[in-house]
Amino acid sequence: MIQKSAILRIAPDETSQEIQTLQEGVKMEQVENLDGWWQVRLENGELGWLPEAVMERI
């Protein structure tokens, strides 16, 4: 991530329910892209959505 933290959400929408706050440096797999949002899979297998603008590919 390129921000210090970002909110992982259940749907690709700023108003959708929050799953958790992710801190900078969290590793994840990009699964699907939809209108500027990425569905991601965390290392523990949990899925959620993040705005593309908060992510950085390494």
N, CA, C, O and CB atoms as a CASP TS submission, in Angstrom:
PFRMAT TS
TARGET T0000
AUTHOR 0000-0000-0000
METHOD Language model
MODEL 1
PARENT N/A
ATOM      1  N   MET     1       0.843  -1.174   0.000  1.00  0.00           N
ATOM      2  CA  MET     1       0.000   0.000   0.000  1.00  0.00           C
ATOM      3  C   MET     1       0.888   1.237   0.000  1.00  0.00           C
ATOM      4  O   MET     1       2.011   1.202   0.503  1.00  0.00           O
ATOM      5  CB  MET     1      -0.959  -0.002   1.215  1.00  0.00           C
ATOM      6  N   ILE     2       0.391   2.315  -0.557  1.00  0.00           N
ATOM      7  CA  ILE     2       1.168   3.542  -0.605  1.00  0.00           C
ATOM      8  C   ILE     2       0.717   4.555   0.438  1.00  0.00           C
ATOM      9  O   ILE     2       1.338   5.608   0.583  1.00  0.00           O
ATOM     10  CB  ILE     2       1.080   4.150  -1.977  1.00  0.00           C
ATOM     11  N   GLN     3      -0.353   4.252   1.165  1.00  0.00           N
ATOM     12  CA  GLN     3      -0.770   5.060   2.297  1.00  0.00           C
ATOM     13  C   GLN     3      -0.357   4.337   3.571  1.00  0.00           C
ATOM     14  O   GLN     3      -0.022   3.153   3.531  1.00  0.00           O
ATOM     15  CB  GLN     3      -2.308   5.327   2.271  1.00  0.00           C
ATOM     16  N   LYS     4      -0.376   5.038   4.697  1.00  0.00           N
ATOM     17  CA  LYS     4      -0.022   4.412   5.977  1.00  0.00           C
ATOM     18  C   LYS     4      -1.058   3.373   6.397  1.00  0.00           C
ATOM     19  O   LYS     4      -0.727   2.391   7.061  1.00  0.00           O
ATOM     20  CB  LYS     4       0.118   5.477   7.069  1.00  0.00           C
ATOM     21  N   SER     5      -2.331   3.598   6.000  1.00  0.00           N
ATOM     22  CA  SER     5      -3.377   2.620   6.293  1.00  0.00           C
ATOM     23  C   SER     5      -4.497   2.771   5.275  1.00  0.00           C
ATOM     24  O   SER     5      -4.629   3.810   4.628  1.00  0.00           O
ATOM     25  CB  SER     5      -3.919   2.793   7.740  1.00  0.00           C
ATOM     26  N   ALA     6      -5.294   1.732   5.144  1.00  0.00           N
ATOM     27  CA  ALA     6      -6.436   1.743   4.226  1.00  0.00           C
ATOM     28  C   ALA     6      -7.505   0.817   4.786  1.00  0.00           C
ATOM     29  O   ALA     6      -7.209  -0.138   5.504  1.00  0.00           O
ATOM     30  CB  ALA     6      -6.014   1.305   2.779  1.00  0.00           C
ATOM     31  N   ILE     7      -8.752   1.119   4.444  1.00  0.00           N
ATOM     32  CA  ILE     7      -9.865   0.322   4.945  1.00  0.00           C
ATOM     33  C   ILE     7     -10.252  -0.733   3.917  1.00  0.00           C
ATOM     34  O   ILE     7     -10.581  -0.415   2.774  1.00  0.00           O
ATOM     35  CB  ILE     7     -11.074   1.221   5.280  1.00  0.00           C
ATOM     36  N   LEU     8     -10.207  -1.980   4.336  1.00  0.00           N
ATOM     37  CA  LEU     8     -10.660  -3.100   3.522  1.00  0.00           C
ATOM     38  C   LEU     8     -12.168  -3.190   3.675  1.00  0.00           C
ATOM     39  O   LEU     8     -12.678  -3.213   4.795  1.00  0.00           O
ATOM     40  CB  LEU     8      -9.961  -4.442   3.938  1.00  0.00           C
ATOM     41  N   ARG     9     -12.891  -3.242   2.553  1.00  0.00           N
ATOM     42  CA  ARG     9     -14.352  -3.207   2.576  1.00  0.00           C
ATOM     43  C   ARG     9     -14.940  -4.471   1.951  1.00  0.00           C
ATOM     44  O   ARG     9     -14.264  -5.185   1.211  1.00  0.00           O
ATOM     45  CB  ARG     9     -14.868  -1.964   1.838  1.00  0.00           C
ATOM     46  N   ILE    10     -16.221  -4.738   2.266  1.00  0.00           N
ATOM     47  CA  ILE    10     -16.857  -5.946   1.743  1.00  0.00           C
ATOM     48  C   ILE    10     -17.314  -5.799   0.294  1.00  0.00           C
ATOM     49  O   ILE    10     -17.586  -6.798  -0.371  1.00  0.00           O
ATOM     50  CB  ILE    10     -18.035  -6.315   2.606  1.00  0.00           C
ATOM     51  N   ALA    11     -17.404  -4.548  -0.209  1.00  0.00           N
ATOM     52  CA  ALA    11     -17.837  -4.289  -1.579  1.00  0.00           C
ATOM     53  C   ALA    11     -17.047  -3.098  -2.121  1.00  0.00           C
ATOM     54  O   ALA    11     -16.505  -2.316  -1.338  1.00  0.00           O
ATOM     55  CB  ALA    11     -19.381  -4.019  -1.645  1.00  0.00           C
ATOM     56  N   PRO    12     -16.972  -2.946  -3.440  1.00  0.00           N
ATOM     57  CA  PRO    12     -16.211  -1.854  -4.047  1.00  0.00           C
ATOM     58  C   PRO    12     -16.964  -0.529  -3.999  1.00  0.00           C
ATOM     59  O   PRO    12     -17.384   0.001  -5.028  1.00  0.00           O
ATOM     60  CB  PRO    12     -15.871  -2.196  -5.484  1.00  0.00           C
ATOM     61  N   ASP    13     -17.128  -0.002  -2.780  1.00  0.00           N
ATOM     62  CA  ASP    13     -17.899   1.214  -2.576  1.00  0.00           C
ATOM     63  C   ASP    13     -17.466   1.837  -1.243  1.00  0.00           C
ATOM     64  O   ASP    13     -17.370   1.137  -0.235  1.00  0.00           O
ATOM     65  CB  ASP    13     -19.441   0.918  -2.594  1.00  0.00           C
ATOM     66  N   GLU    14     -17.209   3.141  -1.234  1.00  0.00           N
ATOM     67  CA  GLU    14     -16.765   3.843  -0.024  1.00  0.00           C
ATOM     68  C   GLU    14     -17.760   3.736   1.135  1.00  0.00           C
ATOM     69  O   GLU    14     -17.385   3.907   2.295  1.00  0.00           O
ATOM     70  CB  GLU    14     -16.525   5.302  -0.343  1.00  0.00           C
ATOM     71  N   THR    15     -19.014   3.455   0.822  1.00  0.00           N
ATOM     72  CA  THR    15     -20.030   3.368   1.881  1.00  0.00           C
ATOM     73  C   THR    15     -20.290   1.938   2.354  1.00  0.00           C
ATOM     74  O   THR    15     -21.092   1.721   3.262  1.00  0.00           O
ATOM     75  CB  THR    15     -21.325   3.971   1.393  1.00  0.00           C
ATOM     76  N   SER    16     -19.613   0.963   1.742  1.00  0.00           N
ATOM     77  CA  SER    16     -19.845  -0.426   2.157  1.00  0.00           C
ATOM     78  C   SER    16     -19.203  -0.696   3.515  1.00  0.00           C
ATOM     79  O   SER    16     -18.339   0.050   3.975  1.00  0.00           O
ATOM     80  CB  SER    16     -19.288  -1.408   1.101  1.00  0.00           C
ATOM     81  N   GLN    17     -19.645  -1.769   4.136  1.00  0.00           N
ATOM     82  CA  GLN    17     -19.184  -2.145   5.473  1.00  0.00           C
ATOM     83  C   GLN    17     -17.678  -2.363   5.494  1.00  0.00           C
ATOM     84  O   GLN    17     -17.104  -2.935   4.568  1.00  0.00           O
ATOM     85  CB  GLN    17     -19.902  -3.408   5.950  1.00  0.00           C
ATOM     86  N   GLU    18     -17.047  -1.895   6.576  1.00  0.00           N
ATOM     87  CA  GLU    18     -15.613  -2.092   6.769  1.00  0.00           C
ATOM     88  C   GLU    18     -15.341  -3.492   7.299  1.00  0.00           C
ATOM     89  O   GLU    18     -16.060  -3.995   8.162  1.00  0.00           O
ATOM     90  CB  GLU    18     -15.041  -1.035   7.730  1.00  0.00           C
ATOM     91  N   ILE    19     -14.294  -4.112   6.772  1.00  0.00           N
ATOM     92  CA  ILE    19     -13.854  -5.411   7.296  1.00  0.00           C
ATOM     93  C   ILE    19     -12.768  -5.181   8.345  1.00  0.00           C
ATOM     94  O   ILE    19     -12.847  -5.674   9.470  1.00  0.00           O
ATOM     95  CB  ILE    19     -13.326  -6.335   6.147  1.00  0.00           C
ATOM     96  N   GLN    20     -11.745  -4.410   7.938  1.00  0.00           N
ATOM     97  CA  GLN    20     -10.661  -4.081   8.857  1.00  0.00           C
ATOM     98  C   GLN    20      -9.809  -2.971   8.257  1.00  0.00           C
ATOM     99  O   GLN    20      -9.912  -2.661   7.071  1.00  0.00           O
ATOM    100  CB  GLN    20      -9.796  -5.329   9.165  1.00  0.00           C
ATOM    101  N   THR    21      -8.967  -2.379   9.096  1.00  0.00           N
ATOM    102  CA  THR    21      -8.008  -1.388   8.626  1.00  0.00           C
ATOM    103  C   THR    21      -6.678  -2.095   8.416  1.00  0.00           C
ATOM    104  O   THR    21      -6.175  -2.774   9.310  1.00  0.00           O
ATOM    105  CB  THR    21      -7.866  -0.197   9.634  1.00  0.00           C
ATOM    106  N   LEU    22      -6.119  -1.929   7.235  1.00  0.00           N
ATOM    107  CA  LEU    22      -4.834  -2.544   6.909  1.00  0.00           C
ATOM    108  C   LEU    22      -3.731  -1.504   7.055  1.00  0.00           C
ATOM    109  O   LEU    22      -3.911  -0.345   6.682  1.00  0.00           O
ATOM    110  CB  LEU    22      -4.845  -3.138   5.470  1.00  0.00           C
ATOM    111  N   GLN    23      -2.614  -1.911   7.588  1.00  0.00           N
ATOM    112  CA  GLN    23      -1.475  -1.018   7.756  1.00  0.00           C
ATOM    113  C   GLN    23      -0.527  -1.132   6.566  1.00  0.00           C
ATOM    114  O   GLN    23      -0.534  -2.131   5.846  1.00  0.00           O
ATOM    115  CB  GLN    23      -0.732  -1.332   9.064  1.00  0.00           C
ATOM    116  N   GLU    24       0.271  -0.117   6.373  1.00  0.00           N
ATOM    117  CA  GLU    24       1.255  -0.078   5.297  1.00  0.00           C
ATOM    118  C   GLU    24       2.119  -1.339   5.330  1.00  0.00           C
ATOM    119  O   GLU    24       2.524  -1.792   6.401  1.00  0.00           O
ATOM    120  CB  GLU    24       2.137   1.187   5.410  1.00  0.00           C
ATOM    121  N   GLY    25       2.399  -1.901   4.151  1.00  0.00           N
ATOM    122  CA  GLY    25       3.281  -3.053   4.051  1.00  0.00           C
ATOM    123  C   GLY    25       2.582  -4.398   4.042  1.00  0.00           C
ATOM    124  O   GLY    25       3.247  -5.428   3.927  1.00  0.00           O
ATOM    125  N   VAL    26       1.259  -4.424   4.160  1.00  0.00           N
ATOM    126  CA  VAL    26       0.520  -5.680   4.146  1.00  0.00           C
ATOM    127  C   VAL    26       0.616  -6.296   2.748  1.00  0.00           C
ATOM    128  O   VAL    26       0.405  -5.615   1.745  1.00  0.00           O
ATOM    129  CB  VAL    26      -0.969  -5.458   4.557  1.00  0.00           C
ATOM    130  N   LYS    27       0.935  -7.581   2.694  1.00  0.00           N
ATOM    131  CA  LYS    27       1.014  -8.275   1.404  1.00  0.00           C
ATOM    132  C   LYS    27      -0.334  -8.883   1.078  1.00  0.00           C
ATOM    133  O   LYS    27      -1.014  -9.431   1.946  1.00  0.00           O
ATOM    134  CB  LYS    27       2.114  -9.369   1.422  1.00  0.00           C
ATOM    135  N   MET    28      -0.715  -8.776  -0.201  1.00  0.00           N
ATOM    136  CA  MET    28      -1.997  -9.297  -0.652  1.00  0.00           C
ATOM    137  C   MET    28      -1.905  -9.656  -2.122  1.00  0.00           C
ATOM    138  O   MET    28      -0.998  -9.213  -2.827  1.00  0.00           O
ATOM    139  CB  MET    28      -3.129  -8.276  -0.408  1.00  0.00           C
ATOM    140  N   GLU    29      -2.837 -10.449  -2.569  1.00  0.00           N
ATOM    141  CA  GLU    29      -2.937 -10.842  -3.975  1.00  0.00           C
ATOM    142  C   GLU    29      -4.115 -10.102  -4.590  1.00  0.00           C
ATOM    143  O   GLU    29      -5.208 -10.091  -4.024  1.00  0.00           O
ATOM    144  CB  GLU    29      -3.104 -12.394  -4.129  1.00  0.00           C
ATOM    145  N   GLN    30      -3.895  -9.483  -5.749  1.00  0.00           N
ATOM    146  CA  GLN    30      -4.982  -8.829  -6.466  1.00  0.00           C
ATOM    147  C   GLN    30      -5.775  -9.895  -7.202  1.00  0.00           C
ATOM    148  O   GLN    30      -5.210 -10.706  -7.936  1.00  0.00           O
ATOM    149  CB  GLN    30      -4.445  -7.746  -7.453  1.00  0.00           C
ATOM    150  N   VAL    31      -7.090  -9.889  -7.000  1.00  0.00           N
ATOM    151  CA  VAL    31      -7.957 -10.918  -7.569  1.00  0.00           C
ATOM    152  C   VAL    31      -8.750 -10.386  -8.750  1.00  0.00           C
ATOM    153  O   VAL    31      -8.751 -10.987  -9.824  1.00  0.00           O
ATOM    154  CB  VAL    31      -8.905 -11.456  -6.510  1.00  0.00           C
ATOM    155  N   GLU    32      -9.427  -9.257  -8.552  1.00  0.00           N
ATOM    156  CA  GLU    32     -10.329  -8.724  -9.578  1.00  0.00           C
ATOM    157  C   GLU    32     -10.327  -7.206  -9.513  1.00  0.00           C
ATOM    158  O   GLU    32     -10.176  -6.630  -8.436  1.00  0.00           O
ATOM    159  CB  GLU    32     -11.771  -9.274  -9.396  1.00  0.00           C
ATOM    160  N   ASN    33     -10.494  -6.545 -10.673  1.00  0.00           N
ATOM    161  CA  ASN    33     -10.573  -5.089 -10.736  1.00  0.00           C
ATOM    162  C   ASN    33     -11.954  -4.685 -11.204  1.00  0.00           C
ATOM    163  O   ASN    33     -12.484  -5.250 -12.161  1.00  0.00           O
ATOM    164  CB  ASN    33      -9.488  -4.509 -11.673  1.00  0.00           C
ATOM    165  N   LEU    34     -12.548  -3.690 -10.518  1.00  0.00           N
ATOM    166  CA  LEU    34     -13.876  -3.211 -10.881  1.00  0.00           C
ATOM    167  C   LEU    34     -13.967  -1.713 -10.612  1.00  0.00           C
ATOM    168  O   LEU    34     -13.995  -1.283  -9.459  1.00  0.00           O
ATOM    169  CB  LEU    34     -14.973  -3.975 -10.099  1.00  0.00           C
ATOM    170  N   ASP    35     -14.012  -0.927 -11.677  1.00  0.00           N
ATOM    171  CA  ASP    35     -14.225   0.526 -11.562  1.00  0.00           C
ATOM    172  C   ASP    35     -13.305   1.211 -10.557  1.00  0.00           C
ATOM    173  O   ASP    35     -13.769   1.982  -9.717  1.00  0.00           O
ATOM    174  CB  ASP    35     -15.648   0.795 -11.176  1.00  0.00           C
ATOM    175  N   GLY    36     -12.000   0.935 -10.636  1.00  0.00           N
ATOM    176  CA  GLY    36     -11.043   1.606  -9.762  1.00  0.00           C
ATOM    177  C   GLY    36     -10.870   0.969  -8.395  1.00  0.00           C
ATOM    178  O   GLY    36     -10.198   1.534  -7.532  1.00  0.00           O
ATOM    179  N   TRP    37     -11.458  -0.186  -8.185  1.00  0.00           N
ATOM    180  CA  TRP    37     -11.315  -0.932  -6.935  1.00  0.00           C
ATOM    181  C   TRP    37     -10.697  -2.293  -7.240  1.00  0.00           C
ATOM    182  O   TRP    37     -10.937  -2.871  -8.299  1.00  0.00           O
ATOM    183  CB  TRP    37     -12.692  -1.097  -6.215  1.00  0.00           C
ATOM    184  N   TRP    38      -9.901  -2.795  -6.303  1.00  0.00           N
ATOM    185  CA  TRP    38      -9.338  -4.142  -6.410  1.00  0.00           C
ATOM    186  C   TRP    38      -9.897  -5.035  -5.321  1.00  0.00           C
ATOM    187  O   TRP    38      -9.894  -4.682  -4.142  1.00  0.00           O
ATOM    188  CB  TRP    38      -7.806  -4.102  -6.328  1.00  0.00           C
ATOM    189  N   GLN    39     -10.378  -6.201  -5.738  1.00  0.00           N
ATOM    190  CA  GLN    39     -10.669  -7.231  -4.745  1.00  0.00           C
ATOM    191  C   GLN    39      -9.330  -7.890  -4.459  1.00  0.00           C
ATOM    192  O   GLN    39      -8.610  -8.276  -5.380  1.00  0.00           O
ATOM    193  CB  GLN    39     -11.768  -8.282  -5.251  1.00  0.00           C
ATOM    194  N   VAL    40      -9.000  -8.017  -3.184  1.00  0.00           N
ATOM    195  CA  VAL    40      -7.710  -8.575  -2.788  1.00  0.00           C
ATOM    196  C   VAL    40      -7.904  -9.742  -1.836  1.00  0.00           C
ATOM    197  O   VAL    40      -8.904  -9.836  -1.125  1.00  0.00           O
ATOM    198  CB  VAL    40      -6.830  -7.500  -2.138  1.00  0.00           C
ATOM    199  N   ARG    41      -6.922 -10.623  -1.845  1.00  0.00           N
ATOM    200  CA  ARG    41      -6.897 -11.753  -0.908  1.00  0.00           C
ATOM    201  C   ARG    41      -5.694 -11.558   0.000  1.00  0.00           C
ATOM    202  O   ARG    41      -4.558 -11.480  -0.466  1.00  0.00           O
ATOM    203  CB  ARG    41      -6.830 -13.144  -1.660  1.00  0.00           C
ATOM    204  N   LEU    42      -5.953 -11.480   1.296  1.00  0.00           N
ATOM    205  CA  LEU    42      -4.881 -11.344   2.273  1.00  0.00           C
ATOM    206  C   LEU    42      -4.187 -12.686   2.467  1.00  0.00           C
ATOM    207  O   LEU    42      -4.679 -13.719   2.013  1.00  0.00           O
ATOM    208  CB  LEU    42      -5.427 -10.815   3.617  1.00  0.00           C
ATOM    209  N   GLU    43      -3.045 -12.666   3.140  1.00  0.00           N
ATOM    210  CA  GLU    43      -2.291 -13.904   3.370  1.00  0.00           C
ATOM    211  C   GLU    43      -3.094 -14.933   4.156  1.00  0.00           C
ATOM    212  O   GLU    43      -2.845 -16.132   4.026  1.00  0.00           O
ATOM    213  CB  GLU    43      -1.000 -13.598   4.109  1.00  0.00           C
ATOM    214  N   ASN    44      -4.065 -14.487   4.978  1.00  0.00           N
ATOM    215  CA  ASN    44      -4.893 -15.428   5.740  1.00  0.00           C
ATOM    216  C   ASN    44      -6.091 -15.937   4.942  1.00  0.00           C
ATOM    217  O   ASN    44      -6.911 -16.692   5.464  1.00  0.00           O
ATOM    218  CB  ASN    44      -5.378 -14.771   7.015  1.00  0.00           C
ATOM    219  N   GLY    45      -6.192 -15.520   3.663  1.00  0.00           N
ATOM    220  CA  GLY    45      -7.259 -15.977   2.789  1.00  0.00           C
ATOM    221  C   GLY    45      -8.481 -15.082   2.754  1.00  0.00           C
ATOM    222  O   GLY    45      -9.373 -15.295   1.933  1.00  0.00           O
ATOM    223  N   GLU    46      -8.544 -14.086   3.624  1.00  0.00           N
ATOM    224  CA  GLU    46      -9.696 -13.181   3.676  1.00  0.00           C
ATOM    225  C   GLU    46      -9.751 -12.315   2.418  1.00  0.00           C
ATOM    226  O   GLU    46      -8.724 -11.834   1.939  1.00  0.00           O
ATOM    227  CB  GLU    46      -9.630 -12.288   4.939  1.00  0.00           C
ATOM    228  N   LEU    47     -10.961 -12.124   1.888  1.00  0.00           N
ATOM    229  CA  LEU    47     -11.179 -11.301   0.703  1.00  0.00           C
ATOM    230  C   LEU    47     -11.822  -9.980   1.083  1.00  0.00           C
ATOM    231  O   LEU    47     -12.607  -9.912   2.028  1.00  0.00           O
ATOM    232  CB  LEU    47     -12.051 -12.041  -0.317  1.00  0.00           C
ATOM    233  N   GLY    48     -11.486  -8.933   0.346  1.00  0.00           N
ATOM    234  CA  GLY    48     -12.100  -7.626   0.539  1.00  0.00           C
ATOM    235  C   GLY    48     -11.724  -6.718  -0.616  1.00  0.00           C
ATOM    236  O   GLY    48     -11.011  -7.126  -1.533  1.00  0.00           O
ATOM    237  N   TRP    49     -12.206  -5.485  -0.565  1.00  0.00           N
ATOM    238  CA  TRP    49     -11.993  -4.519  -1.641  1.00  0.00           C
ATOM    239  C   TRP    49     -11.240  -3.297  -1.136  1.00  0.00           C
ATOM    240  O   TRP    49     -11.490  -2.800  -0.038  1.00  0.00           O
ATOM    241  CB  TRP    49     -13.330  -4.095  -2.253  1.00  0.00           C
ATOM    242  N   LEU    50     -10.300  -2.819  -1.974  1.00  0.00           N
ATOM    243  CA  LEU    50      -9.533  -1.609  -1.695  1.00  0.00           C
ATOM    244  C   LEU    50      -9.558  -0.703  -2.922  1.00  0.00           C
ATOM    245  O   LEU    50      -9.566  -1.194  -4.051  1.00  0.00           O
ATOM    246  CB  LEU    50      -8.071  -1.955  -1.296  1.00  0.00           C
ATOM    247  N   PRO    51      -9.572   0.627  -2.712  1.00  0.00           N
ATOM    248  CA  PRO    51      -9.448   1.524  -3.863  1.00  0.00           C
ATOM    249  C   PRO    51      -8.070   1.348  -4.499  1.00  0.00           C
ATOM    250  O   PRO    51      -7.067   1.221  -3.797  1.00  0.00           O
ATOM    251  CB  PRO    51      -9.672   3.007  -3.439  1.00  0.00           C
ATOM    252  N   GLU    52      -8.030   1.342  -5.806  1.00  0.00           N
ATOM    253  CA  GLU    52      -6.770   1.158  -6.537  1.00  0.00           C
ATOM    254  C   GLU    52      -5.720   2.188  -6.125  1.00  0.00           C
ATOM    255  O   GLU    52      -4.530   1.874  -6.107  1.00  0.00           O
ATOM    256  CB  GLU    52      -7.017   1.246  -8.043  1.00  0.00           C
ATOM    257  N   ALA    53      -6.138   3.416  -5.792  1.00  0.00           N
ATOM    258  CA  ALA    53      -5.227   4.506  -5.474  1.00  0.00           C
ATOM    259  C   ALA    53      -4.395   4.258  -4.211  1.00  0.00           C
ATOM    260  O   ALA    53      -3.364   4.906  -4.034  1.00  0.00           O
ATOM    261  CB  ALA    53      -6.008   5.776  -5.316  1.00  0.00           C
ATOM    262  N   VAL    54      -4.806   3.349  -3.338  1.00  0.00           N
ATOM    263  CA  VAL    54      -4.057   3.114  -2.097  1.00  0.00           C
ATOM    264  C   VAL    54      -3.053   1.983  -2.235  1.00  0.00           C
ATOM    265  O   VAL    54      -2.331   1.679  -1.286  1.00  0.00           O
ATOM    266  CB  VAL    54      -5.012   2.805  -0.962  1.00  0.00           C
ATOM    267  N   MET    55      -2.996   1.351  -3.411  1.00  0.00           N
ATOM    268  CA  MET    55      -2.140   0.172  -3.578  1.00  0.00           C
ATOM    269  C   MET    55      -0.903   0.481  -4.412  1.00  0.00           C
ATOM    270  O   MET    55      -0.897   1.379  -5.254  1.00  0.00           O
ATOM    271  CB  MET    55      -2.926  -0.960  -4.225  1.00  0.00           C
ATOM    272  N   GLU    56       0.145  -0.298  -4.147  1.00  0.00           N
ATOM    273  CA  GLU    56       1.367  -0.210  -4.915  1.00  0.00           C
ATOM    274  C   GLU    56       1.862  -1.624  -5.179  1.00  0.00           C
ATOM    275  O   GLU    56       2.009  -2.421  -4.253  1.00  0.00           O
ATOM    276  CB  GLU    56       2.442   0.638  -4.177  1.00  0.00           C
ATOM    277  N   ARG    57       2.116  -1.932  -6.445  1.00  0.00           N
ATOM    278  CA  ARG    57       2.619  -3.257  -6.805  1.00  0.00           C
ATOM    279  C   ARG    57       4.108  -3.328  -6.509  1.00  0.00           C
ATOM    280  O   ARG    57       4.874  -2.428  -6.852  1.00  0.00           O
ATOM    281  CB  ARG    57       2.343  -3.572  -8.298  1.00  0.00           C
ATOM    282  N   ILE    58       4.502  -4.431  -5.857  1.00  0.00           N
ATOM    283  CA  ILE    58       5.929  -4.624  -5.571  1.00  0.00           C
ATOM    284  C   ILE    58       6.419  -5.910  -6.184  1.00  0.00           C
ATOM    285  O   ILE    58       7.596  -6.248  -6.052  1.00  0.00           O
ATOM    286  CB  ILE    58       6.191  -4.630  -4.062  1.00  0.00           C
TER
END
